[in-house]
Amino acid sequence: MTWTMITNSPRHGLGYEKIARTSIRAPIPTDITDDVTFIAFRFYGKAPMVGYREGYIFHILWIDRDFTLYSHG
């Protein structure tokens, strides 16, 4: 899939959603700068993997299988 296809997909389908830095309950690695936008992709049902995009690459920082990394409100 291209990033355009992912961007146009529903967030609980094959798409993604942006996650506010203040919503992250785990320590953020110190090499992640304040300008990084966190995004969550769904896998294995609806469990999200959270990370950030750098060009065409998605860097996975967390896998949130138990839905405790951030508020899913």
HTML snippet that shows the backbone in 3Dmol.js (N, CA, C, O; Angstrom):
<script src="https://3Dmol.org/build/3Dmol-min.js"></script>
<div id="view" style="width:600px;height:400px;position:relative"></div>
<script>
const pdb = `
ATOM      1  N   MET A   1       0.837  -1.183   0.000  1.00  0.00           N
ATOM      2  CA  MET A   1       0.000   0.000   0.000  1.00  0.00           C
ATOM      3  C   MET A   1       0.879   1.242   0.000  1.00  0.00           C
ATOM      4  O   MET A   1       1.968   1.255   0.573  1.00  0.00           O
ATOM      5  N   THR A   2       0.388   2.266  -0.645  1.00  0.00           N
ATOM      6  CA  THR A   2       1.092   3.548  -0.622  1.00  0.00           C
ATOM      7  C   THR A   2       0.627   4.351   0.590  1.00  0.00           C
ATOM      8  O   THR A   2      -0.399   4.034   1.193  1.00  0.00           O
ATOM      9  N   TRP A   3       1.384   5.392   0.947  1.00  0.00           N
ATOM     10  CA  TRP A   3       0.965   6.259   2.049  1.00  0.00           C
ATOM     11  C   TRP A   3      -0.346   6.957   1.712  1.00  0.00           C
ATOM     12  O   TRP A   3      -1.158   7.194   2.607  1.00  0.00           O
ATOM     13  N   THR A   4      -0.570   7.287   0.457  1.00  0.00           N
ATOM     14  CA  THR A   4      -1.837   7.915   0.057  1.00  0.00           C
ATOM     15  C   THR A   4      -2.998   6.968   0.308  1.00  0.00           C
ATOM     16  O   THR A   4      -4.036   7.390   0.815  1.00  0.00           O
ATOM     17  N   MET A   5      -2.844   5.700  -0.036  1.00  0.00           N
ATOM     18  CA  MET A   5      -3.905   4.718   0.200  1.00  0.00           C
ATOM     19  C   MET A   5      -4.161   4.555   1.695  1.00  0.00           C
ATOM     20  O   MET A   5      -5.311   4.469   2.126  1.00  0.00           O
ATOM     21  N   ILE A   6      -3.104   4.512   2.475  1.00  0.00           N
ATOM     22  CA  ILE A   6      -3.249   4.379   3.927  1.00  0.00           C
ATOM     23  C   ILE A   6      -3.939   5.606   4.502  1.00  0.00           C
ATOM     24  O   ILE A   6      -4.838   5.477   5.333  1.00  0.00           O
ATOM     25  N   THR A   7      -3.533   6.788   4.073  1.00  0.00           N
ATOM     26  CA  THR A   7      -4.117   8.040   4.558  1.00  0.00           C
ATOM     27  C   THR A   7      -5.607   8.115   4.260  1.00  0.00           C
ATOM     28  O   THR A   7      -6.368   8.667   5.054  1.00  0.00           O
ATOM     29  N   ASN A   8      -6.029   7.573   3.136  1.00  0.00           N
ATOM     30  CA  ASN A   8      -7.435   7.631   2.736  1.00  0.00           C
ATOM     31  C   ASN A   8      -8.277   6.494   3.302  1.00  0.00           C
ATOM     32  O   ASN A   8      -9.481   6.446   3.052  1.00  0.00           O
ATOM     33  N   SER A   9      -7.678   5.582   4.056  1.00  0.00           N
ATOM     34  CA  SER A   9      -8.403   4.461   4.645  1.00  0.00           C
ATOM     35  C   SER A   9      -8.943   4.850   6.015  1.00  0.00           C
ATOM     36  O   SER A   9      -8.394   5.739   6.666  1.00  0.00           O
ATOM     37  N   PRO A  10     -10.033   4.184   6.470  1.00  0.00           N
ATOM     38  CA  PRO A  10     -10.560   4.477   7.809  1.00  0.00           C
ATOM     39  C   PRO A  10      -9.538   4.116   8.890  1.00  0.00           C
ATOM     40  O   PRO A  10      -8.785   3.154   8.737  1.00  0.00           O
ATOM     41  N   ARG A  11      -9.514   4.877   9.967  1.00  0.00           N
ATOM     42  CA  ARG A  11      -8.494   4.686  11.007  1.00  0.00           C
ATOM     43  C   ARG A  11      -8.580   3.327  11.690  1.00  0.00           C
ATOM     44  O   ARG A  11      -7.563   2.825  12.168  1.00  0.00           O
ATOM     45  N   HIS A  12      -9.753   2.722  11.751  1.00  0.00           N
ATOM     46  CA  HIS A  12      -9.871   1.393  12.356  1.00  0.00           C
ATOM     47  C   HIS A  12      -9.833   0.292  11.312  1.00  0.00           C
ATOM     48  O   HIS A  12     -10.064  -0.875  11.628  1.00  0.00           O
ATOM     49  N   GLY A  13      -9.546   0.651  10.083  1.00  0.00           N
ATOM     50  CA  GLY A  13      -9.374  -0.344   9.030  1.00  0.00           C
ATOM     51  C   GLY A  13      -7.899  -0.454   8.715  1.00  0.00           C
ATOM     52  O   GLY A  13      -7.096  -0.826   9.571  1.00  0.00           O
ATOM     53  N   LEU A  14      -7.548  -0.132   7.491  1.00  0.00           N
ATOM     54  CA  LEU A  14      -6.145  -0.168   7.076  1.00  0.00           C
ATOM     55  C   LEU A  14      -5.466   1.182   7.239  1.00  0.00           C
ATOM     56  O   LEU A  14      -4.295   1.335   6.891  1.00  0.00           O
ATOM     57  N   GLY A  15      -6.193   2.165   7.766  1.00  0.00           N
ATOM     58  CA  GLY A  15      -5.635   3.504   7.910  1.00  0.00           C
ATOM     59  C   GLY A  15      -4.885   3.680   9.215  1.00  0.00           C
ATOM     60  O   GLY A  15      -4.450   2.712   9.839  1.00  0.00           O
ATOM     61  N   TYR A  16      -4.741   4.935   9.616  1.00  0.00           N
ATOM     62  CA  TYR A  16      -4.029   5.242  10.849  1.00  0.00           C
ATOM     63  C   TYR A  16      -4.675   6.445  11.506  1.00  0.00           C
ATOM     64  O   TYR A  16      -5.514   7.119  10.908  1.00  0.00           O
ATOM     65  N   GLU A  17      -4.281   6.706  12.732  1.00  0.00           N
ATOM     66  CA  GLU A  17      -4.729   7.912  13.426  1.00  0.00           C
ATOM     67  C   GLU A  17      -3.532   8.548  14.117  1.00  0.00           C
ATOM     68  O   GLU A  17      -2.599   7.858  14.528  1.00  0.00           O
ATOM     69  N   LYS A  18      -3.569   9.867  14.239  1.00  0.00           N
ATOM     70  CA  LYS A  18      -2.521  10.588  14.956  1.00  0.00           C
ATOM     71  C   LYS A  18      -2.796  10.482  16.447  1.00  0.00           C
ATOM     72  O   LYS A  18      -3.946  10.535  16.883  1.00  0.00           O
ATOM     73  N   ILE A  19      -1.739  10.333  17.216  1.00  0.00           N
ATOM     74  CA  ILE A  19      -1.839  10.211  18.667  1.00  0.00           C
ATOM     75  C   ILE A  19      -1.085  11.385  19.288  1.00  0.00           C
ATOM     76  O   ILE A  19       0.090  11.603  18.993  1.00  0.00           O
ATOM     77  N   ALA A  20      -1.763  12.130  20.141  1.00  0.00           N
ATOM     78  CA  ALA A  20      -1.125  13.269  20.804  1.00  0.00           C
ATOM     79  C   ALA A  20      -0.006  12.783  21.721  1.00  0.00           C
ATOM     80  O   ALA A  20      -0.158  11.786  22.427  1.00  0.00           O
ATOM     81  N   ARG A  21       1.087  13.477  21.703  1.00  0.00           N
ATOM     82  CA  ARG A  21       2.239  13.145  22.555  1.00  0.00           C
ATOM     83  C   ARG A  21       1.817  13.089  24.025  1.00  0.00           C
ATOM     84  O   ARG A  21       2.306  12.252  24.783  1.00  0.00           O
ATOM     85  N   THR A  22       0.912  13.979  24.420  1.00  0.00           N
ATOM     86  CA  THR A  22       0.458  14.016  25.814  1.00  0.00           C
ATOM     87  C   THR A  22      -0.409  12.811  26.174  1.00  0.00           C
ATOM     88  O   THR A  22      -0.641  12.557  27.356  1.00  0.00           O
ATOM     89  N   SER A  23      -0.890  12.069  25.185  1.00  0.00           N
ATOM     90  CA  SER A  23      -1.703  10.877  25.435  1.00  0.00           C
ATOM     91  C   SER A  23      -0.866   9.627  25.690  1.00  0.00           C
ATOM     92  O   SER A  23      -1.376   8.640  26.221  1.00  0.00           O
ATOM     93  N   ILE A  24       0.405   9.659  25.320  1.00  0.00           N
ATOM     94  CA  ILE A  24       1.278   8.491  25.464  1.00  0.00           C
ATOM     95  C   ILE A  24       1.620   8.291  26.937  1.00  0.00           C
ATOM     96  O   ILE A  24       2.125   9.202  27.593  1.00  0.00           O
ATOM     97  N   ARG A  25       1.343   7.101  27.451  1.00  0.00           N
ATOM     98  CA  ARG A  25       1.569   6.800  28.869  1.00  0.00           C
ATOM     99  C   ARG A  25       2.923   6.145  29.135  1.00  0.00           C
ATOM    100  O   ARG A  25       3.300   5.970  30.294  1.00  0.00           O
ATOM    101  N   ALA A  26       3.645   5.788  28.106  1.00  0.00           N
ATOM    102  CA  ALA A  26       4.963   5.159  28.264  1.00  0.00           C
ATOM    103  C   ALA A  26       6.047   6.218  28.109  1.00  0.00           C
ATOM    104  O   ALA A  26       5.813   7.269  27.512  1.00  0.00           O
ATOM    105  N   PRO A  27       7.221   5.943  28.641  1.00  0.00           N
ATOM    106  CA  PRO A  27       8.330   6.879  28.413  1.00  0.00           C
ATOM    107  C   PRO A  27       8.631   6.983  26.919  1.00  0.00           C
ATOM    108  O   PRO A  27       8.695   5.975  26.215  1.00  0.00           O
ATOM    109  N   ILE A  28       8.813   8.199  26.454  1.00  0.00           N
ATOM    110  CA  ILE A  28       9.148   8.438  25.048  1.00  0.00           C
ATOM    111  C   ILE A  28      10.668   8.430  24.938  1.00  0.00           C
ATOM    112  O   ILE A  28      11.346   9.128  25.693  1.00  0.00           O
ATOM    113  N   PRO A  29      11.212   7.648  24.005  1.00  0.00           N
ATOM    114  CA  PRO A  29      12.673   7.612  23.854  1.00  0.00           C
ATOM    115  C   PRO A  29      13.255   9.018  23.711  1.00  0.00           C
ATOM    116  O   PRO A  29      12.677   9.868  23.034  1.00  0.00           O
ATOM    117  N   THR A  30      14.380   9.252  24.341  1.00  0.00           N
ATOM    118  CA  THR A  30      14.973  10.592  24.370  1.00  0.00           C
ATOM    119  C   THR A  30      15.434  11.089  23.009  1.00  0.00           C
ATOM    120  O   THR A  30      15.584  12.296  22.816  1.00  0.00           O
ATOM    121  N   ASP A  31      15.660  10.187  22.062  1.00  0.00           N
ATOM    122  CA  ASP A  31      16.085  10.637  20.733  1.00  0.00           C
ATOM    123  C   ASP A  31      14.916  11.035  19.836  1.00  0.00           C
ATOM    124  O   ASP A  31      15.128  11.446  18.695  1.00  0.00           O
ATOM    125  N   ILE A  32      13.685  10.917  20.336  1.00  0.00           N
ATOM    126  CA  ILE A  32      12.499  11.342  19.584  1.00  0.00           C
ATOM    127  C   ILE A  32      12.259  12.814  19.904  1.00  0.00           C
ATOM    128  O   ILE A  32      11.957  13.161  21.046  1.00  0.00           O
ATOM    129  N   THR A  33      12.392  13.673  18.911  1.00  0.00           N
ATOM    130  CA  THR A  33      12.256  15.117  19.117  1.00  0.00           C
ATOM    131  C   THR A  33      10.792  15.530  19.239  1.00  0.00           C
ATOM    132  O   THR A  33       9.891  14.780  18.862  1.00  0.00           O
ATOM    133  N   ASP A  34      10.564  16.732  19.770  1.00  0.00           N
ATOM    134  CA  ASP A  34       9.209  17.225  20.008  1.00  0.00           C
ATOM    135  C   ASP A  34       8.395  17.423  18.736  1.00  0.00           C
ATOM    136  O   ASP A  34       7.167  17.482  18.805  1.00  0.00           O
ATOM    137  N   ASP A  35       9.035  17.526  17.590  1.00  0.00           N
ATOM    138  CA  ASP A  35       8.296  17.746  16.343  1.00  0.00           C
ATOM    139  C   ASP A  35       7.781  16.447  15.711  1.00  0.00           C
ATOM    140  O   ASP A  35       7.105  16.492  14.683  1.00  0.00           O
ATOM    141  N   VAL A  36       8.089  15.301  16.308  1.00  0.00           N
ATOM    142  CA  VAL A  36       7.635  14.012  15.778  1.00  0.00           C
ATOM    143  C   VAL A  36       6.155  13.828  16.079  1.00  0.00           C
ATOM    144  O   VAL A  36       5.714  14.038  17.209  1.00  0.00           O
ATOM    145  N   THR A  37       5.396  13.438  15.069  1.00  0.00           N
ATOM    146  CA  THR A  37       3.973  13.130  15.219  1.00  0.00           C
ATOM    147  C   THR A  37       3.817  11.621  15.343  1.00  0.00           C
ATOM    148  O   THR A  37       4.255  10.875  14.468  1.00  0.00           O
ATOM    149  N   PHE A  38       3.196  11.172  16.427  1.00  0.00           N
ATOM    150  CA  PHE A  38       2.967   9.746  16.620  1.00  0.00           C
ATOM    151  C   PHE A  38       1.713   9.324  15.878  1.00  0.00           C
ATOM    152  O   PHE A  38       0.714  10.043  15.860  1.00  0.00           O
ATOM    153  N   ILE A  39       1.778   8.151  15.268  1.00  0.00           N
ATOM    154  CA  ILE A  39       0.608   7.604  14.583  1.00  0.00           C
ATOM    155  C   ILE A  39       0.444   6.139  14.980  1.00  0.00           C
ATOM    156  O   ILE A  39       1.410   5.457  15.321  1.00  0.00           O
ATOM    157  N   ALA A  40      -0.807   5.674  14.927  1.00  0.00           N
ATOM    158  CA  ALA A  40      -1.130   4.291  15.276  1.00  0.00           C
ATOM    159  C   ALA A  40      -1.742   3.593  14.074  1.00  0.00           C
ATOM    160  O   ALA A  40      -2.672   4.101  13.447  1.00  0.00           O
ATOM    161  N   PHE A  41      -1.207   2.425  13.767  1.00  0.00           N
ATOM    162  CA  PHE A  41      -1.771   1.530  12.764  1.00  0.00           C
ATOM    163  C   PHE A  41      -2.395   0.359  13.493  1.00  0.00           C
ATOM    164  O   PHE A  41      -1.904  -0.043  14.548  1.00  0.00           O
ATOM    165  N   ARG A  42      -3.455  -0.189  12.956  1.00  0.00           N
ATOM    166  CA  ARG A  42      -4.097  -1.359  13.559  1.00  0.00           C
ATOM    167  C   ARG A  42      -3.488  -2.642  12.986  1.00  0.00           C
ATOM    168  O   ARG A  42      -3.126  -2.708  11.811  1.00  0.00           O
ATOM    169  N   PHE A  43      -3.389  -3.644  13.837  1.00  0.00           N
ATOM    170  CA  PHE A  43      -2.958  -4.973  13.402  1.00  0.00           C
ATOM    171  C   PHE A  43      -3.610  -5.976  14.336  1.00  0.00           C
ATOM    172  O   PHE A  43      -4.126  -5.588  15.384  1.00  0.00           O
ATOM    173  N   TYR A  44      -3.602  -7.220  13.995  1.00  0.00           N
ATOM    174  CA  TYR A  44      -4.130  -8.286  14.845  1.00  0.00           C
ATOM    175  C   TYR A  44      -5.458  -7.875  15.474  1.00  0.00           C
ATOM    176  O   TYR A  44      -5.547  -7.670  16.685  1.00  0.00           O
ATOM    177  N   GLY A  45      -6.468  -7.758  14.653  1.00  0.00           N
ATOM    178  CA  GLY A  45      -7.745  -7.227  15.099  1.00  0.00           C
ATOM    179  C   GLY A  45      -7.661  -5.723  15.079  1.00  0.00           C
ATOM    180  O   GLY A  45      -7.445  -5.125  14.025  1.00  0.00           O
ATOM    181  N   LYS A  46      -7.828  -5.104  16.228  1.00  0.00           N
ATOM    182  CA  LYS A  46      -7.749  -3.641  16.281  1.00  0.00           C
ATOM    183  C   LYS A  46      -6.603  -3.140  17.141  1.00  0.00           C
ATOM    184  O   LYS A  46      -6.507  -1.941  17.400  1.00  0.00           O
ATOM    185  N   ALA A  47      -5.735  -4.032  17.586  1.00  0.00           N
ATOM    186  CA  ALA A  47      -4.609  -3.615  18.423  1.00  0.00           C
ATOM    187  C   ALA A  47      -3.676  -2.704  17.626  1.00  0.00           C
ATOM    188  O   ALA A  47      -3.316  -3.031  16.495  1.00  0.00           O
ATOM    189  N   PRO A  48      -3.280  -1.566  18.200  1.00  0.00           N
ATOM    190  CA  PRO A  48      -2.423  -0.639  17.460  1.00  0.00           C
ATOM    191  C   PRO A  48      -0.928  -0.850  17.697  1.00  0.00           C
ATOM    192  O   PRO A  48      -0.490  -1.262  18.772  1.00  0.00           O
ATOM    193  N   MET A  49      -0.174  -0.553  16.656  1.00  0.00           N
ATOM    194  CA  MET A  49       1.265  -0.381  16.804  1.00  0.00           C
ATOM    195  C   MET A  49       1.493   1.110  16.594  1.00  0.00           C
ATOM    196  O   MET A  49       0.969   1.697  15.647  1.00  0.00           O
ATOM    197  N   VAL A  50       2.265   1.711  17.465  1.00  0.00           N
ATOM    198  CA  VAL A  50       2.429   3.159  17.486  1.00  0.00           C
ATOM    199  C   VAL A  50       3.880   3.507  17.184  1.00  0.00           C
ATOM    200  O   VAL A  50       4.813   2.876  17.682  1.00  0.00           O
ATOM    201  N   GLY A  51       4.037   4.514  16.366  1.00  0.00           N
ATOM    202  CA  GLY A  51       5.369   4.966  16.000  1.00  0.00           C
ATOM    203  C   GLY A  51       5.277   6.273  15.251  1.00  0.00           C
ATOM    204  O   GLY A  51       4.384   7.083  15.500  1.00  0.00           O
ATOM    205  N   TYR A  52       6.203   6.476  14.331  1.00  0.00           N
ATOM    206  CA  TYR A  52       6.201   7.712  13.557  1.00  0.00           C
ATOM    207  C   TYR A  52       6.691   7.431  12.149  1.00  0.00           C
ATOM    208  O   TYR A  52       7.381   6.445  11.889  1.00  0.00           O
ATOM    209  N   ARG A  53       6.319   8.311  11.266  1.00  0.00           N
ATOM    210  CA  ARG A  53       6.693   8.185   9.866  1.00  0.00           C
ATOM    211  C   ARG A  53       7.881   9.095   9.573  1.00  0.00           C
ATOM    212  O   ARG A  53       7.934  10.242  10.018  1.00  0.00           O
ATOM    213  N   GLU A  54       8.822   8.559   8.822  1.00  0.00           N
ATOM    214  CA  GLU A  54       9.966   9.332   8.359  1.00  0.00           C
ATOM    215  C   GLU A  54      10.113   9.010   6.873  1.00  0.00           C
ATOM    216  O   GLU A  54      10.668   7.976   6.501  1.00  0.00           O
ATOM    217  N   GLY A  55       9.608   9.911   6.031  1.00  0.00           N
ATOM    218  CA  GLY A  55       9.589   9.636   4.595  1.00  0.00           C
ATOM    219  C   GLY A  55       8.653   8.476   4.303  1.00  0.00           C
ATOM    220  O   GLY A  55       7.479   8.513   4.670  1.00  0.00           O
ATOM    221  N   TYR A  56       9.168   7.451   3.648  1.00  0.00           N
ATOM    222  CA  TYR A  56       8.362   6.271   3.329  1.00  0.00           C
ATOM    223  C   TYR A  56       8.413   5.204   4.409  1.00  0.00           C
ATOM    224  O   TYR A  56       7.784   4.153   4.279  1.00  0.00           O
ATOM    225  N   ILE A  57       9.157   5.469   5.473  1.00  0.00           N
ATOM    226  CA  ILE A  57       9.385   4.459   6.508  1.00  0.00           C
ATOM    227  C   ILE A  57       8.551   4.758   7.749  1.00  0.00           C
ATOM    228  O   ILE A  57       8.478   5.902   8.198  1.00  0.00           O
ATOM    229  N   PHE A  58       7.916   3.709   8.307  1.00  0.00           N
ATOM    230  CA  PHE A  58       7.201   3.812   9.567  1.00  0.00           C
ATOM    231  C   PHE A  58       8.054   3.138  10.635  1.00  0.00           C
ATOM    232  O   PHE A  58       8.343   1.945  10.546  1.00  0.00           O
ATOM    233  N   HIS A  59       8.455   3.906  11.642  1.00  0.00           N
ATOM    234  CA  HIS A  59       9.270   3.392  12.742  1.00  0.00           C
ATOM    235  C   HIS A  59       8.337   2.985  13.881  1.00  0.00           C
ATOM    236  O   HIS A  59       7.643   3.833  14.442  1.00  0.00           O
ATOM    237  N   ILE A  60       8.316   1.717  14.224  1.00  0.00           N
ATOM    238  CA  ILE A  60       7.470   1.218  15.311  1.00  0.00           C
ATOM    239  C   ILE A  60       8.190   1.430  16.639  1.00  0.00           C
ATOM    240  O   ILE A  60       9.328   0.996  16.823  1.00  0.00           O
ATOM    241  N   LEU A  61       7.504   2.108  17.565  1.00  0.00           N
ATOM    242  CA  LEU A  61       8.055   2.320  18.907  1.00  0.00           C
ATOM    243  C   LEU A  61       7.376   1.430  19.942  1.00  0.00           C
ATOM    244  O   LEU A  61       8.025   0.934  20.862  1.00  0.00           O
ATOM    245  N   TRP A  62       6.063   1.228  19.790  1.00  0.00           N
ATOM    246  CA  TRP A  62       5.309   0.432  20.752  1.00  0.00           C
ATOM    247  C   TRP A  62       4.291  -0.443  20.030  1.00  0.00           C
ATOM    248  O   TRP A  62       3.780  -0.073  18.972  1.00  0.00           O
ATOM    249  N   ILE A  63       4.003  -1.598  20.607  1.00  0.00           N
ATOM    250  CA  ILE A  63       2.891  -2.443  20.180  1.00  0.00           C
ATOM    251  C   ILE A  63       1.947  -2.492  21.372  1.00  0.00           C
ATOM    252  O   ILE A  63       2.313  -2.960  22.450  1.00  0.00           O
ATOM    253  N   ASP A  64       0.730  -2.003  21.166  1.00  0.00           N
ATOM    254  CA  ASP A  64      -0.227  -1.797  22.264  1.00  0.00           C
ATOM    255  C   ASP A  64      -1.296  -2.889  22.279  1.00  0.00           C
ATOM    256  O   ASP A  64      -2.477  -2.606  22.080  1.00  0.00           O
ATOM    257  N   ARG A  65      -0.883  -4.138  22.517  1.00  0.00           N
ATOM    258  CA  ARG A  65      -1.824  -5.261  22.473  1.00  0.00           C
ATOM    259  C   ARG A  65      -2.880  -5.199  23.566  1.00  0.00           C
ATOM    260  O   ARG A  65      -3.992  -5.691  23.373  1.00  0.00           O
ATOM    261  N   ASP A  66      -2.556  -4.605  24.709  1.00  0.00           N
ATOM    262  CA  ASP A  66      -3.524  -4.551  25.805  1.00  0.00           C
ATOM    263  C   ASP A  66      -4.205  -3.184  25.930  1.00  0.00           C
ATOM    264  O   ASP A  66      -4.889  -2.924  26.920  1.00  0.00           O
ATOM    265  N   PHE A  67      -4.024  -2.314  24.939  1.00  0.00           N
ATOM    266  CA  PHE A  67      -4.705  -1.014  24.856  1.00  0.00           C
ATOM    267  C   PHE A  67      -4.448  -0.125  26.073  1.00  0.00           C
ATOM    268  O   PHE A  67      -5.369   0.525  26.568  1.00  0.00           O
ATOM    269  N   THR A  68      -3.213  -0.091  26.557  1.00  0.00           N
ATOM    270  CA  THR A  68      -2.879   0.732  27.721  1.00  0.00           C
ATOM    271  C   THR A  68      -1.875   1.841  27.412  1.00  0.00           C
ATOM    272  O   THR A  68      -1.572   2.656  28.284  1.00  0.00           O
ATOM    273  N   LEU A  69      -1.361   1.885  26.198  1.00  0.00           N
ATOM    274  CA  LEU A  69      -0.331   2.868  25.850  1.00  0.00           C
ATOM    275  C   LEU A  69      -0.862   4.294  25.829  1.00  0.00           C
ATOM    276  O   LEU A  69      -0.161   5.223  26.229  1.00  0.00           O
ATOM    277  N   TYR A  70      -2.086   4.473  25.368  1.00  0.00           N
ATOM    278  CA  TYR A  70      -2.690   5.805  25.278  1.00  0.00           C
ATOM    279  C   TYR A  70      -4.194   5.677  25.434  1.00  0.00           C
ATOM    280  O   TYR A  70      -4.739   4.577  25.350  1.00  0.00           O
ATOM    281  N   SER A  71      -4.866   6.800  25.661  1.00  0.00           N
ATOM    282  CA  SER A  71      -6.320   6.806  25.807  1.00  0.00           C
ATOM    283  C   SER A  71      -6.966   6.517  24.463  1.00  0.00           C
ATOM    284  O   SER A  71      -6.718   7.225  23.486  1.00  0.00           O
ATOM    285  N   HIS A  72      -7.778   5.501  24.410  1.00  0.00           N
ATOM    286  CA  HIS A  72      -8.444   5.105  23.168  1.00  0.00           C
ATOM    287  C   HIS A  72      -9.843   5.695  23.065  1.00  0.00           C
ATOM    288  O   HIS A  72     -10.616   5.327  22.181  1.00  0.00           O
ATOM    289  N   GLY A  73     -10.168   6.625  23.985  1.00  0.00           N
ATOM    290  CA  GLY A  73     -11.466   7.274  24.061  1.00  0.00           C
ATOM    291  C   GLY A  73     -12.080   7.553  22.800  1.00  0.00           C
ATOM    292  O   GLY A  73     -13.182   8.101  22.758  1.00  0.00           O
TER     293      GLY A  73
END
`;
const viewer = $3Dmol.createViewer("view");
viewer.addModel(pdb, "pdb");
viewer.setStyle({}, {cartoon: {color: "spectrum"}});
viewer.zoomTo();
viewer.render();
</script>
